[in-house]
Amino acid sequence: MEVVILGGSRQIGKLAADAVEDLLRRKPDAVLGLATGSSPLPVYNELADRHTGGLDFSRASAFTLDEYVGLPAGHPESYREVIRREFTDRVNIAPGNVHGPDGAARDIPAACQTYEDAIAAAGGIDLQLLGVGTAGHIAFNEPGSSFASRTRIKSLIEQTRRDNARFFSSLVEVPHHVITQGLGTIMEARHVILLATGAQKAQAVREFVEGPVAAICPASILQFHPHATVLLDEAAASALKLADFYRHTYDNKPAWQGI
């Protein structure tokens, strides 16, 4: 796991976008894993600007991490709509190449398996963007999630519902259930980039970066990933014991290593 501490969200967005652009230059039909929430927004803004400057997404495809169960089609806070609004409508990725779990499916287990099969049929995810919740979750794999888990339905803990209430009119409107890629699914992505900003994420960051690998902190599984990059601002990194070492390592990183 590489930990990179940067000055703010704009620098984080640029560095993550560098990784996406480098991938698309090498592999125009790359498969991207897209996350929602506040953390990836600077990345999407940067990529939209680069598309205006010529970066081509026409052969790429994308899979989103998760979706609320029970929201009506077209609901502005469904993750399909958020991704469309914040990213895919701003670049030239084909709408038919953007995939998300079906939170309105009558047969949820079958829909989950269909989603797993679609990722496999696409050849797997080349680069997965992630955020991290204050409880240490990635996607909607809440504390206690199995490290072997695949796409499935999950119940949200109240902390996560409270964290997400800012996107709704009230806490009452936040769904109790989601479909989410599992930790086992996420770990199969060839490169994972996790983004975290703000002091409210500092405790979760310390636990998953420097704490033990344990199901109580699902993001800690990334310690076992062969190519995981963690991009932090100073506030999110403020509880790390080895912050100075991470800064030194990045400042002296050979250019050929890339991100």
C-alpha positions in Angstrom: 0.0 0.0 0.0 1.4 3.4 -1.0 0.3 6.4 1.1 0.6 9.8 -0.5 -0.1 12.9 1.5 -0.9 16.0 -0.6 -1.9 19.6 0.0 -5.6 19.3 -0.7 -8.4 17.9 -2.8 -7.3 19.6 -6.0 -3.9 18.0 -5.9 -5.5 14.6 -5.1 -7.9 15.0 -8.0 -5.0 15.7 -10.4 -2.9 12.8 -9.3 -5.7 10.3 -9.5 -6.7 11.7 -12.9 -3.1 11.2 -14.0 -3.4 7.5 -13.2 -6.7 7.3 -15.2 -5.3 9.2 -18.1 -2.1 7.1 -18.2 -4.3 3.9 -18.2 -6.5 5.2 -21.1 -3.4 6.1 -23.1 -2.0 2.6 -22.7 -5.4 0.8 -22.9 -8.1 2.8 -24.5 -10.7 0.1 -23.7 -9.9 0.1 -20.0 -12.5 -0.8 -17.4 -12.9 1.8 -14.8 -14.5 1.3 -11.3 -16.4 4.4 -10.3 -17.2 5.6 -6.7 -19.7 8.1 -5.5 -19.6 10.5 -2.5 -17.6 13.7 -2.1 -14.1 12.3 -2.3 -14.1 11.4 -6.1 -15.6 14.7 -7.3 -12.3 16.5 -7.8 -11.1 13.5 -9.9 -14.2 13.6 -12.1 -13.9 17.4 -12.5 -10.3 17.0 -13.6 -11.1 14.2 -16.0 -13.9 16.2 -17.5 -11.5 19.1 -18.1 -9.0 16.7 -19.7 -11.7 15.3 -21.9 -12.4 18.8 -23.1 -8.7 18.9 -23.9 -8.8 15.7 -25.9 -8.8 12.7 -23.4 -10.9 10.0 -25.1 -13.2 7.7 -23.1 -15.1 6.4 -26.2 -13.8 2.8 -25.9 -13.7 2.7 -22.1 -16.4 1.0 -19.9 -17.2 1.6 -16.2 -18.8 -0.2 -13.3 -20.1 1.6 -10.2 -19.5 0.2 -6.7 -23.0 0.2 -5.3 -26.6 1.3 -5.4 -29.4 2.0 -2.9 -32.2 -0.5 -2.8 -35.7 0.8 -3.3 -35.1 4.3 -4.8 -37.3 4.9 -7.9 -35.7 5.0 -11.3 -34.3 8.5 -11.9 -34.1 9.5 -8.3 -31.5 12.2 -8.1 -29.6 10.4 -5.3 -29.5 7.0 -6.9 -25.9 6.3 -7.6 -26.6 5.7 -11.3 -27.9 9.3 -11.5 -25.1 10.7 -9.4 -22.4 9.1 -11.6 -24.2 10.2 -14.8 -24.5 13.8 -13.5 -21.1 14.1 -12.0 -19.0 12.2 -14.5 -20.2 10.1 -17.4 -22.4 12.8 -19.0 -19.3 15.1 -19.0 -17.1 12.8 -21.1 -17.6 10.7 -24.2 -18.0 7.3 -22.6 -20.9 5.5 -24.2 -24.0 5.3 -21.9 -24.3 1.6 -22.7 -20.8 1.0 -21.4 -21.7 2.3 -17.9 -23.0 -0.4 -15.6 -24.5 -0.3 -12.1 -26.1 -2.7 -9.7 -29.9 -3.0 -10.1 -31.4 -1.7 -6.8 -34.9 -2.1 -8.2 -34.6 -5.7 -9.1 -37.3 -8.1 -8.0 -34.8 -10.9 -7.5 -31.9 -9.2 -5.7 -29.6 -12.3 -5.4 -29.9 -12.9 -9.1 -29.2 -9.3 -9.9 -26.1 -9.4 -7.8 -24.8 -12.5 -9.6 -25.6 -10.9 -12.9 -23.5 -7.9 -11.9 -20.6 -10.1 -10.9 -20.9 -11.9 -14.2 -20.8 -8.6 -16.1 -17.6 -7.5 -14.4 -16.0 -10.8 -15.2 -17.2 -10.7 -18.9 -15.6 -7.3 -19.2 -12.2 -8.7 -18.2 -12.3 -7.3 -14.6 -11.7 -3.8 -13.4 -8.4 -2.1 -14.3 -8.6 0.9 -12.0 -11.0 1.2 -9.1 -11.6 4.5 -7.3 -12.7 4.3 -3.7 -13.6 6.5 -0.8 -13.7 5.4 2.8 -16.5 5.9 5.3 -16.0 7.2 8.8 -16.7 3.6 10.0 -13.9 2.3 7.8 -16.2 0.9 5.1 -15.3 0.8 1.4 -18.2 0.7 -1.0 -21.0 -0.3 1.4 -19.1 -3.1 3.0 -19.9 -2.2 6.6 -17.8 -3.3 9.6 -18.0 -7.0 10.0 -18.2 -7.7 6.3 -16.5 -10.8 5.0 -13.2 -10.3 3.2 -14.4 -13.0 0.7 -17.7 -11.2 0.0 -19.0 -10.7 -3.5 -21.8 -8.3 -4.8 -24.7 -8.6 -2.4 -27.4 -6.8 -0.5 -26.2 -5.1 2.8 -28.0 -3.3 5.6 -26.5 0.1 6.4 -25.4 0.9 9.9 -26.9 4.1 11.4 -23.6 6.0 11.3 -23.5 5.5 7.5 -27.1 6.6 7.1 -26.4 9.7 9.2 -23.3 10.4 7.1 -25.3 10.1 3.9 -28.3 12.1 5.1 -26.7 15.3 3.8 -27.6 14.1 0.3 -31.3 13.8 1.2 -33.9 16.0 2.7 -33.8 14.1 6.0 -32.4 11.0 7.6 -35.8 9.3 7.2 -35.4 9.3 3.4 -32.0 7.5 3.5 -32.6 3.8 2.5 -31.7 1.1 4.9 -30.4 -1.3 2.2 -28.0 -1.3 -0.7 -26.4 -3.5 -3.2 -22.7 -3.3 -3.1 -19.6 -4.9 -4.6 -18.0 -7.2 -2.0 -14.6 -6.9 -0.6 -13.5 -9.9 -2.6 -14.8 -8.2 -5.8 -13.0 -5.0 -5.0 -9.7 -6.8 -4.3 -9.7 -8.3 -7.8 -9.3 -4.8 -9.4 -5.8 -4.5 -10.8 -5.2 -1.0 -9.3 -7.1 0.5 -6.4 -6.9 4.3 -5.6 -8.6 5.3 -2.3 -9.2 9.0 -1.7 -9.8 10.6 1.7 -10.0 14.2 2.7 -11.0 16.0 5.9 -10.3 15.5 9.6 -13.5 13.5 10.0 -11.8 10.7 8.0 -8.5 10.7 10.1 -9.5 8.0 12.5 -10.7 5.6 9.8 -7.5 6.3 7.8 -5.3 5.6 10.7 -7.1 2.3 11.4 -7.0 0.9 7.9 -3.5 2.1 7.0 -1.6 1.4 10.2 -4.0 -0.8 12.2 -4.5 -4.6 12.1 -6.2 -6.2 9.1 -9.6 -6.9 10.6 -13.3 -7.2 9.5 -14.2 -4.4 12.0 -12.4 -2.1 9.6 -13.2 -3.3 6.1 -10.8 -1.0 4.3 -7.9 -2.6 6.1 -8.1 -5.4 3.6 -6.3 -3.1 1.2 -3.1 -3.8 3.1 -3.1 -7.1 1.2 -3.7 -5.5 -2.3 -0.7 -5.7 -4.7 -1.3 -2.2 -6.1 -3.2 0.0 -3.7 -2.7 3.8 -3.6 -4.1 5.9 -0.8 -4.3 9.7 -1.6 -4.8 11.9 1.5 -4.9 15.5 2.4 -3.2 16.8 5.5 -6.3 16.6 7.6 -7.1 13.0 6.7 -3.5 12.1 7.4 -3.3 13.9 10.7 -3.6 10.7 12.9 -1.0 8.7 11.1 2.1 7.8 13.1 4.3 7.3 10.0 3.1 10.4 8.1 6.7 11.8 7.8 7.9 8.5 6.4 5.1 8.5 3.8 6.0 12.0 2.8 9.7 11.1 2.5 9.0 8.0 0.5 6.8 9.9 -2.0 9.2 12.8 -2.3 12.0 10.4 -3.2 10.0 8.1 -5.4 11.6 7.1 -8.7 9.6 8.6 -11.6 9.6 5.3 -13.4 7.4 3.8 -10.7 4.4 6.0 -11.7 1.3 6.0 -9.5 
